[in-house]
Amino acid sequence: DLKLFSHGSEKIFGDKLRVQLETVCKAFAPRPVVYSFTDLLTTQLKQLDGGKLYEPTETNPLIGFHGAYRITHQPRLFAMELQAVRLIRNNCNNIWLSVPFIRTRKELEEIKRLMTAAGLHRTPTLKLWMNVSTPANLISLDSYIMDGIDGIMIDLDTVISLLLGVDKNNSEVLKEFNPHDPAVLWILEQAIKICHKHHTPVSVTGKTVSQFPALIEKLVHWGVTSI
C-alpha cells in the first residue's frame, strides 16, 4: 500500500516484511536465504492501493524507473528493508542480500554505502549478491565481482529480453523470445566461466529456465551453482 509512505507509516510495512522474512529464514536455517531487494516496475506499483497517485507513466517500464536506480533516488523503501534485515539478524544469521537491476557500478557502490550507514556490512554470514539483468552486467561481470560481490543471480527472462530486443509480454513478438538463441547460450556460458574463475556462486532464475529442460541441461553442464 503506497499510501503508507505518504502517511509516514513505513514501520507498519517494515514490520510485516520482517515477520515474513524471518519466517522463511527460520524454516530454511541453517541454509542461506537470498533476499533480493524490492524491484517492482511502475506498472506493477500502479496496481497497488494508492499507486496511481505516486507512480509515473512509462511506455517501457522494464528499462525505466526501477531497480538499483530507484533505490538510490528514492531510498525510503530501501531504508525500511535494511532496518527489517538488521532486526532479522538478531535472530537469524542465514539471510543474504541481492541488489536488483543494476545499470552501473556507481549504483552498486551507492547501495553499499547506504547499507553501511544502516549498520549492515558484508561478513561470512551476510553475503552480498547482485541480480544480473542486462547484457552490460554480463560484459562487465569481472569488474562487478572484483568490486566486492559474493554471488550472482542471472535474471534469465530479462537478460533474454534485453539481449534479443524482445518484449516477452508482447504477444506480437513473443515467438522471437528464444532462450536457445546462440547469443543467449554464448553469454550464459561465458558468465558461468567468469564466476568459476573468481570462485563465485552463480544462480540462474526466472520462469523461462523451468520451461526448457534442454537449457537446464546446458546450464548444469557448464557448472551453474543453482537454478
NUBA-789601 format. One record per atom (N, C-alpha, C): x, y, z. Coordinates in steps of 0.02 Angstrom, whole numbers, plus 32768, in hexadecimal, padded with zeros to 4 digits. Example, Ala and Ser with C-alpha at 12.3 -4.5 7.8 and 13.67 -1.06 7.14 Angstrom:
<recs>
REC    xx    yy    zz
REC  8294  7EE4  8186
REC  8267  7F1F  8186
REC  8294  7F5B  8186
REC  8282  7F90  8162
REC  82AC  7FCB  8165
REC  8285  8002  818A
</recs>
This chain:
<recs>
REC    xx    yy    zz
REC  802A  7FC5  8000
REC  8000  8000  8000
REC  802C  803E  8000
REC  8030  8062  7FC8
REC  805C  809C  7FC3
REC  8044  80D6  7FED
REC  8005  80D7  8002
REC  7FED  810D  802C
REC  800E  810C  8070
REC  8029  80D2  8084
REC  804C  80CE  80C4
REC  8086  80FF  80C6
REC  80A9  8106  808E
REC  80E3  8132  808D
REC  80D0  817B  8092
REC  8099  818D  8072
REC  8083  81D3  8076
REC  806B  81E4  80BC
REC  8056  81B2  80E1
REC  803F  81BD  8126
REC  8076  81B1  8159
REC  80B3  81A5  8142
REC  80EA  819A  8170
REC  80E5  815A  8197
REC  80C7  8126  817A
REC  80BB  80E7  819E
REC  80E7  80AF  8184
REC  8126  80BF  8173
REC  8152  808C  815A
REC  815C  8053  818C
REC  8155  8064  81CD
REC  8160  8031  8201
REC  8130  7FF6  81F9
REC  80F2  8004  81E6
REC  80C1  7FCF  81DD
REC  80D8  7FA0  81A5
REC  80ED  7FBE  816E
REC  8104  7F98  8135
REC  8143  7F70  8148
REC  8171  7F92  816B
REC  81AF  7F72  8180
REC  81A4  7F38  81AF
REC  8175  7F3F  81DD
REC  8167  7F09  820D
REC  814B  7ECC  81E9
REC  811F  7ED7  81B9
REC  8103  7E9E  8193
REC  813A  7E7B  816C
REC  8165  7EA2  814D
REC  819C  7E85  8126
REC  81CA  7E5C  8153
REC  81DA  7E78  818D
REC  8207  7E56  81BC
REC  81EA  7E13  81D2
REC  81AA  7E12  81E4
REC  818A  7DD4  81FB
REC  818B  7D9F  81C4
REC  817C  7DB3  8186
REC  8179  7D83  814F
REC  81BF  7D68  813E
REC  81F0  7D94  813C
REC  8234  7D7F  812D
REC  8250  7D52  8164
REC  8242  7D63  81A2
REC  825C  7D3C  81DA
REC  823E  7CF6  81D9
REC  81FE  7CF1  81C6
REC  81DE  7CAF  81C1
REC  8202  7C83  818E
REC  8213  7CA0  8154
REC  8235  7C7A  8120
REC  827C  7C67  8137
REC  829F  7C97  8154
REC  82E4  7C8A  816A
REC  82E7  7C52  819F
REC  82B9  7C53  81CE
REC  82B8  7C1F  8202
REC  82A7  7BDB  81E4
REC  827B  7BDB  81B2
REC  8267  7B9B  8194
REC  82A0  7B7A  816F
REC  82CD  7BA2  8152
REC  8303  7B87  8129
REC  8346  7B82  814F
REC  8349  7B9E  818A
REC  8388  7B9D  81B1
REC  83A0  7B55  81BA
REC  83E2  7B49  81B7
REC  8418  7B7A  81B0
REC  8429  7B8C  8168
REC  8402  7B73  8137
REC  8410  7B83  80F2
REC  8402  7BCC  80E4
REC  842A  7BEC  80B9
REC  8420  7C34  80AC
REC  83E2  7C42  8083
REC  83C4  7C7B  8090
REC  838C  7C95  806A
REC  83A3  7CD6  804A
REC  83A0  7CDA  8007
REC  83B6  7D16  7FE4
REC  8378  7D42  7FD8
REC  8377  7D7C  7FF6
REC  833F  7DAB  7FEF
REC  8353  7DE2  7FBE
REC  832E  7DE7  7F87
REC  833A  7E1C  7F57
REC  830F  7E58  7F69
REC  832E  7E91  7F70
REC  830A  7ECD  7F82
REC  82D2  7EDC  7F51
REC  829F  7EFF  7F68
REC  8263  7F0C  7F40
REC  8273  7F2C  7EFD
REC  8255  7F10  7EC9
REC  8261  7F2A  7E85
REC  8221  7F24  7E5C
REC  81EE  7F4B  7E6F
REC  81B0  7F4B  7E49
REC  81B2  7F81  7E13
REC  8198  7F70  7DD8
REC  8193  7FA1  7DA2
REC  815C  7FD3  7DB2
REC  815E  800D  7D92
REC  812B  803F  7D9E
REC  80E6  8025  7D8E
REC  80E1  7FFA  7D5A
REC  809F  7FDE  7D48
REC  8085  7FB1  7D80
REC  80B2  7F8E  7DA2
REC  809D  7F62  7DDA
REC  808A  7F8C  7E17
REC  80B0  7FC1  7E24
REC  80A1  7FEB  7E5E
REC  8060  8011  7E54
REC  8050  8022  7E16
REC  8011  8045  7E08
REC  7FD4  801B  7E1C
REC  7FDC  7FD9  7E1D
REC  7FA5  7FAD  7E2D
REC  7F98  7FA9  7E79
REC  7FC8  7FC1  7EA1
REC  7FBF  7FC1  7EEA
REC  7F93  7FFC  7EFE
REC  7F76  7FF5  7F3A
REC  7F4B  802A  7F54
REC  7F73  806B  7F5A
REC  7F5E  809E  7F37
REC  7F81  80DE  7F39
REC  7FB6  80E6  7F04
REC  7FC4  80B0  7EDE
REC  7FFA  80B2  7EAE
REC  7FF1  80E7  7E77
REC  7FB4  80F0  7E60
REC  7FA9  811F  7E2A
REC  7FB6  8167  7E40
REC  7FB6  8174  7E81
REC  7FC2  81B7  7E9A
REC  800B  81CA  7E98
REC  8037  8197  7E99
REC  807E  81A5  7EA2
REC  80AB  818E  7E69
REC  8093  815F  7E40
REC  80C0  8141  7E0F
REC  80BB  8165  7DCB
REC  80F5  816F  7DAA
REC  80F5  818D  7D68
REC  80DA  815C  7D34
REC  80C5  8176  7CFB
REC  80B0  814C  7CC3
REC  80EB  8141  7C95
REC  80FD  8102  7C88
REC  8136  80F2  7C5F
REC  8121  80C7  7C23
REC  813D  80D5  7BEA
REC  812C  80AE  7BAF
REC  8151  806C  7BAD
REC  818B  8068  7BCF
REC  81B1  802A  7BD1
REC  81CD  8021  7C17
REC  81A4  8009  7C47
REC  81B9  8006  7C8D
REC  81F4  7FD9  7C9A
REC  8200  7FA6  7C71
REC  8238  7F78  7C7D
REC  827B  7F9D  7C7D
REC  8280  7FD0  7C53
REC  82BF  7FF6  7C51
REC  82B3  803C  7C6E
REC  8283  8041  7C9C
REC  8272  8081  7CBA
REC  8288  8088  7D02
REC  825D  80A6  7D2B
REC  826D  80BB  7D6E
REC  8263  8082  7DA0
REC  8296  8058  7DA8
REC  8292  8021  7DD8
REC  82D8  8009  7DE7
REC  82DC  7FD4  7E10
REC  831D  7FB7  7E1F
REC  8349  7FE3  7E4A
REC  838B  7FDA  7E41
REC  83BC  7FFE  7E69
REC  83B5  804A  7E5F
REC  83A3  805E  7E23
REC  839C  80A6  7E16
REC  8366  80C4  7E42
REC  832E  80A1  7E47
REC  82F7  80BB  7E71
REC  830C  80BA  7EBB
REC  832E  8086  7ECF
REC  8345  8081  7F15
REC  836E  80BE  7F28
REC  839C  80D1  7EFB
REC  83CA  8108  7F0C
REC  83A9  814C  7F05
REC  8372  8151  7EE0
REC  8351  8191  7ED7
REC  8314  819A  7F04
REC  82F8  8162  7F1C
REC  82C1  8165  7F4C
REC  82D0  8132  7F84
REC  82FC  8143  7FB1
REC  8316  8112  7FE1
REC  82E8  8101  801C
REC  82AB  811D  8020
REC  8281  8110  805B
REC  826E  80C7  8061
REC  825A  80A8  802A
REC  8248  8061  802C
REC  8285  8037  803D
REC  82BE  8049  8021
REC  82FC  8024  802E
REC  830F  8028  8078
REC  8307  8063  8095
REC  8317  806B  80DD
REC  82EB  803D  8107
REC  82AC  8036  80F4
REC  827F  800A  8117
REC  8295  7FC1  8111
REC  82AA  7FAD  80D5
REC  82C1  7F68  80CB
REC  8301  7F5B  80F2
REC  832F  7F8B  80F3
REC  836E  7F82  8118
REC  8360  7F7B  8163
REC  8332  7FA3  817C
REC  8321  7F9E  81C2
REC  8303  7F5A  81D2
REC  82D8  7F40  81A6
REC  82BB  7EFE  81B1
REC  82F1  7EC8  81B2
REC  8320  7ECC  8184
REC  8356  7E9B  8181
REC  8381  7E9F  81C0
REC  8390  7EDC  81D6
REC  83BA  7EE5  8212
REC  8399  7EC5  824F
REC  8357  7ECC  8254
REC  8333  7EAF  828D
REC  832F  7E63  8287
REC  8326  7E4A  824A
REC  8324  7E01  823F
REC  8365  7DE1  8256
REC  839D  7E03  8249
REC  83DE  7DE6  825A
REC  83E9  7DDF  82A5
REC  83BE  7DFC  82CD
REC  83C1  7DEF  8315
REC  83AE  7DA7  8326
REC  8386  7D88  82FA
REC  836E  7D44  8306
REC  8383  7D13  82D0
REC  8395  7D2C  8295
REC  83A7  7D00  825D
REC  83E7  7D1A  823C
REC  8418  7CEF  8234
REC  8455  7D05  8213
REC  845E  7CE3  81CF
REC  8426  7CCE  81B2
REC  842A  7CAB  8171
REC  8409  7CD2  8138
REC  83FE  7D13  8142
REC  83E2  7D3C  810C
REC  841A  7D5E  80E7
REC  841A  7D55  80A5
REC  8449  7D78  8078
REC  8420  7DA9  804F
REC  8441  7DD8  802E
REC  841F  7E0D  800B
REC  8435  7E10  7FC2
REC  8407  7E26  7F97
REC  8417  7E2E  7F50
REC  83FA  7E70  7F37
REC  8422  7E93  7F0E
REC  840E  7ED4  7EF4
REC  83EF  7ECB  7EAE
REC  83B3  7EE5  7EA3
REC  8390  7EDA  7E63
REC  83A2  7F0C  7E2D
REC  839F  7EF7  7DEF
REC  83A4  7F20  7DB3
REC  83D5  7F5A  7DBA
REC  8415  7F48  7DBB
REC  844A  7F7A  7DBE
REC  845D  7F8F  7D77
REC  8461  7FD0  7D6C
REC  8477  7FE8  7D2B
REC  84C1  7FF9  7D29
REC  84DB  8013  7D62
REC  8521  8029  7D63
REC  8542  8015  7DA5
REC  8584  8012  7DA4
REC  85A9  8002  7DE1
REC  85A2  803B  7E14
REC  8596  8077  7DFC
REC  858B  80B0  7E2A
REC  854D  80A4  7E55
REC  8518  8088  7E37
REC  84DB  8078  7E5E
REC  84EB  8046  7E94
REC  8512  8013  7E83
REC  8524  7FE0  7EB4
REC  854A  7FFE  7EEF
REC  8579  802B  7EE0
REC  859F  804B  7F16
REC  8572  8075  7F43
REC  8541  8098  7F26
REC  8514  80C0  7F4E
REC  84E8  8094  7F7B
REC  84D3  805B  7F61
REC  84AA  802E  7F8A
REC  84D3  8011  7FC3
REC  8512  8001  7FB6
REC  853F  7FEA  7FEC
REC  8546  8020  8021
REC  854A  805E  800B
REC  8551  8095  803B
REC  8512  809A  8067
REC  84D8  8094  8048
REC  8499  8097  806E
REC  8494  805D  809F
REC  84AB  8022  808A
REC  84AB  7FE8  80B7
REC  84D8  7FF3  80F3
REC  8514  800D  80E6
REC  8543  801A  811C
REC  8527  804D  814D
REC  8507  8081  8133
REC  84EA  80B4  815E
REC  84B3  8097  818A
REC  8492  8062  8172
REC  845D  8041  8198
REC  8478  800B  81C7
REC  84BA  8004  81C9
REC  84D8  7FD3  81F6
REC  84DD  7F8C  81DB
REC  84D9  7F85  8198
REC  84DE  7F43  8179
REC  851E  7F40  814F
REC  8549  7F10  815E
REC  8588  7F08  813C
REC  858F  7EC1  8122
REC  85B3  7EB8  80EB
REC  85C1  7E75  80D2
REC  85EB  7E4F  8105
REC  85D4  7E14  8117
REC  85F7  7DE8  8145
REC  85EE  7DA0  812D
REC  8610  7D6F  814B
REC  8605  7D29  8138
REC  85BC  7D14  813F
REC  8595  7D35  816A
REC  854F  7D23  8173
REC  851F  7D54  8152
REC  8539  7D89  8134
REC  850F  7DB8  810F
REC  8531  7DC8  80CD
REC  8520  7DA0  809B
REC  853F  7DA8  805A
REC  8515  7DD5  802E
REC  8537  7DF6  7FFF
REC  8514  7E24  7FD2
REC  851A  7E0A  7F8A
REC  84E0  7DFC  7F6C
REC  84DC  7DE4  7F27
REC  84C2  7E1D  7EFB
REC  84C3  7E11  7EBA
REC  84A2  7E40  7E8D
REC  8479  7E1A  7E59
REC  8440  7E37  7E48
REC  8416  7E1B  7E12
REC  8432  7E34  7DD0
REC  8449  7E08  7DA6
REC  8462  7E1A  7D64
REC  8427  7E1B  7D34
REC  8419  7E55  7D18
REC  83DD  7E5D  7CEF
REC  83EB  7E78  7CA9
REC  8424  7E99  7C9F
REC  8431  7EB9  7C5F
REC  846E  7E9B  7C3E
REC  8472  7E9F  7BFC
REC  84AF  7E89  7BDA
REC  84ED  7EAD  7BF3
REC  84E6  7EED  7C06
REC  851F  7F13  7C20
REC  8538  7EF3  7C61
REC  850B  7EDB  7C8C
REC  851F  7EB8  7CC9
REC  854C  7E7D  7CB8
REC  8537  7E57  7C87
REC  855B  7E1A  7C74
REC  859F  7E2A  7C56
REC  85A1  7E5D  7C2D
REC  85E0  7E71  7C0E
REC  8612  7E89  7C42
REC  85F9  7EAC  7C75
REC  8625  7EC8  7CA9
REC  8626  7E9D  7CE9
REC  8614  7E5E  7CE3
REC  860D  7E33  7D1E
REC  864D  7E2E  7D47
REC  8686  7E29  7D27
REC  86C6  7E28  7D4A
REC  86CB  7E63  7D7B
REC  86BC  7E9E  7D62
REC  86C4  7EDB  7D8A
REC  8694  7EDC  7DC4
REC  8656  7EC8  7DB8
REC  8625  7EC7  7DEF
REC  863C  7E98  7E27
REC  8653  7E5E  7E15
REC  8668  7E2D  7E47
REC  86A4  7E48  7E6E
REC  86D3  7E67  7E4B
REC  870F  7E82  7E6D
REC  86FE  7EBF  7E97
REC  86C6  7EE0  7E88
REC  86B0  7F18  7EB2
REC  8696  7F01  7EF6
REC  8689  7EC0  7EFD
REC  8672  7EA6  7F3D
REC  862D  7E8A  7F3A
REC  8624  7E55  7F12
REC  85E4  7E32  7F0C
REC  85F1  7DE9  7F1C
REC  85C6  7DCC  7F46
REC  85D0  7D87  7F5E
REC  85AC  7D53  7F34
REC  857D  7D68  7F0A
REC  8557  7D38  7EE3
REC  8530  7D5C  7EAC
REC  851D  7D36  7E79
REC  84FA  7D51  7E3F
REC  84B8  7D2C  7E35
REC  8483  7D52  7E28
REC  8442  7D35  7E15
REC  8431  7D50  7DD0
REC  8434  7D26  7D9D
REC  8424  7D3B  7D59
REC  83D9  7D38  7D4E
REC  83BB  7D72  7D44
REC  8373  7D76  7D36
REC  8369  7D66  7CEC
REC  835E  7D26  7CDD
REC  835F  7D0E  7C98
REC  832B  7D31  7C6D
REC  82EE  7D38  7C85
REC  82B9  7D56  7C5D
REC  82CC  7D9C  7C46
REC  82E7  7DC5  7C74
REC  82F9  7E09  7C63
REC  8336  7E0B  7C36
REC  8367  7DE1  7C42
REC  83A3  7DDF  7C18
REC  8390  7DCF  7BD0
REC  8365  7D9D  7BC7
REC  8350  7D8A  7B83
REC  832B  7DC4  7B62
REC  82FE  7DE4  7B86
REC  82D7  7E1B  7B6B
REC  8304  7E53  7B52
REC  8335  7E65  7B7B
REC  8360  7E9E  7B69
REC  8396  7E8A  7B36
REC  83AC  7E4C  7B39
REC  83DF  7E36  7B0A
REC  83C3  7E2F  7AC3
REC  8386  7E15  7ABE
REC  8367  7E0A  7A7D
REC  8338  7E43  7A68
REC  832C  7E72  7A96
REC  82FF  7EA9  7A85
REC  82B7  7E93  7A7D
REC  82A1  7E64  7AA9
REC  825E  7E47  7AA3
REC  8239  7E4F  7AE6
REC  81FE  7E6B  7AE2
REC  81D2  7E71  7B1D
REC  81AA  7E31  7B24
REC  81BB  7E09  7B57
REC  8199  7DC8  7B5E
REC  8150  7DD0  7B72
REC  813B  7E0C  7B86
REC  80F5  7E18  7B97
REC  80CC  7E31  7B5C
REC  80ED  7E35  7B22
REC  80CB  7E4C  7AE6
REC  80BE  7E11  7AB7
REC  807F  7DFE  7AAF
REC  806F  7DC2  7A88
REC  8083  7DC9  7A3F
REC  808A  7E07  7A27
REC  809C  7E12  79E1
REC  80E3  7DFA  79D1
REC  810E  7DFC  7A03
REC  8155  7DEA  79F6
REC  816C  7DB0  7A21
REC  813E  7D92  7A47
REC  8151  7D5E  7A78
REC  8176  7D24  7A57
REC  8165  7D13  7A19
REC  8184  7CDA  79F8
REC  81CF  7CE5  79ED
REC  81E6  7D23  79F3
REC  822E  7D32  79EB
REC  8253  7D2E  7A2D
REC  822F  7D22  7A64
REC  824E  7D1B  7AA6
REC  826B  7CD4  7AAB
REC  82AC  7CCD  7A9D
REC  82CA  7C8C  7A94
REC  8305  7C81  7AC2
REC  82FD  7C5A  7AF8
REC  8334  7C4D  7B26
REC  836C  7C23  7B08
REC  835F  7C04  7ACE
REC  8392  7BDC  7AAD
REC  83B6  7C02  7A76
REC  83A9  7C43  7A71
REC  83CD  7C6B  7A40
REC  8418  7C67  7A4E
REC  8442  7C5F  7A1B
REC  848A  7C58  7A26
REC  84A8  7C8F  7A50
REC  8490  7CCD  7A49
REC  84AB  7D04  7A70
REC  849B  7CFB  7ABA
REC  845E  7CE4  7AC9
REC  844B  7CD7  7B0F
REC  8476  7CA0  7B2E
REC  847D  7C69  7B0A
REC  84A4  7C31  7B23
REC  84ED  7C45  7B2D
REC  8508  7C6B  7AFE
REC  854E  7C7F  7B03
REC  855A  7CAA  7B41
REC  852E  7CDB  7B4C
REC  8539  7D0A  7B83
REC  852E  7CE8  7BC7
REC  84FF  7CB8  7BCA
REC  84F5  7C93  7C08
REC  8533  7C68  7C19
REC  854E  7C46  7BE6
REC  8589  7C1D  7BF2
REC  85C4  7C47  7C08
REC  85CD  7C81  7BE8
REC  8605  7CAC  7BFB
REC  85FD  7CC6  7C42
REC  85BF  7CD8  7C55
REC  85B3  7CF1  7C99
REC  85C3  7CBC  7CCE
REC  85AF  7C7E  7CC1
REC  85BD  7C48  7CF0
REC  8609  7C3C  7CF5
REC  862C  7C40  7CBD
REC  8675  7C37  7CBE
REC  8697  7C6E  7CE7
REC  8680  7CAC  7CDF
REC  869C  7CE3  7D06
REC  8691  7CD9  7D50
REC  8654  7CC4  7D63
REC  8646  7CB7  7DAA
REC  8673  7C7F  7DC5
REC  867D  7C4B  7D9E
REC  86AA  7C15  7DB3
REC  86F1  7C2F  7DBE
REC  8707  7C5B  7D92
REC  874A  7C77  7D97
REC  8754  7C9B  7DDA
REC  871F  7CBB  7DF1
REC  8722  7CE1  7E30
REC  8708  7CB9  7E6C
REC  86F8  7C79  7E61
REC  86DD  7C4F  7E96
REC  869E  7C6F  7EB4
REC  8674  7C89  7E87
REC  8637  7CAC  7E9B
REC  85F9  7C83  7E88
REC  85CC  7C76  7EB7
REC  858F  7C52  7EA6
REC  8566  7C76  7E71
REC  8546  7C50  7E45
REC  851D  7C6E  7E10
REC  84DC  7C47  7E0A
REC  84A5  7C6B  7E12
REC  8462  7C4D  7E0E
REC  843E  7C6A  7DD1
REC  8412  7C42  7DB3
REC  83E9  7C5A  7D7C
REC  83A0  7C57  7D92
REC  837D  7C8F  7D8C
REC  8338  7C93  7DA4
REC  8309  7CA7  7D6B
REC  82C8  7CA0  7D76
REC  8296  7CB6  7D46
REC  826A  7C7D  7D2F
REC  822E  7C8E  7D19
REC  81FE  7C5B  7D03
REC  8218  7C35  7CC6
REC  823C  7C57  7C9B
REC  8253  7C38  7C5D
REC  827C  7BFA  7C69
REC  82A8  7BFD  7C9B
REC  82D7  7BC5  7CA5
REC  82B1  7B84  7CB6
REC  8278  7B8B  7CD8
REC  8252  7B4F  7CEB
REC  822B  7B32  7CB0
REC  8224  7B58  7C7B
REC  81FB  7B42  7C42
REC  8223  7B21  7C0A
REC  8266  7B20  7C12
REC  8291  7B05  7BDD
REC  82C3  7AD4  7BFB
REC  82B1  7A94  7C02
REC  82DE  7A63  7C21
REC  8322  7A5E  7BFE
REC  8323  7A67  7BBC
REC  8363  7A63  7B98
REC  8392  7A9B  7BAD
REC  8376  7AD5  7BBE
REC  839E  7B0D  7BD5
REC  83BB  7AFD  7C1B
REC  8392  7ADD  7C44
REC  83AA  7ACA  7C87
REC  83E5  7A9B  7C81
REC  83E1  7A6C  7C52
REC  8419  7A3D  7C48
REC  8459  7A62  7C36
REC  8453  7A94  7C0B
REC  848E  7ABC  7BF7
REC  84AA  7AE2  7C33
REC  847F  7B01  7C5A
REC  8496  7B27  7C94
REC  84BA  7AFB  7CC6
REC  849F  7AC0  7CD2
REC  84BF  7A90  7D00
REC  8503  7A7A  7CE4
REC  8504  7A6D  7CA3
REC  8543  7A59  7C83
REC  8578  7A8F  7C8A
REC  8564  7ACE  7C83
REC  8594  7B05  7C89
REC  85A9  7B11  7CD1
REC  8582  7AF8  7D01
REC  8597  7AFE  7D47
REC  8572  7B31  7D6F
REC  8533  7B41  7D5C
REC  850C  7B70  7D85
REC  8505  7B55  7DCB
REC  8506  7B82  7DFD
REC  8503  7B6D  7E43
REC  84BD  7B58  7E57
REC  848B  7B7E  7E40
REC  8446  7B70  7E52
REC  8417  7B8E  7E1F
REC  83DA  7B74  7E1F
REC  83A6  7B8C  7DF2
REC  8367  7B9B  7E1B
</recs>
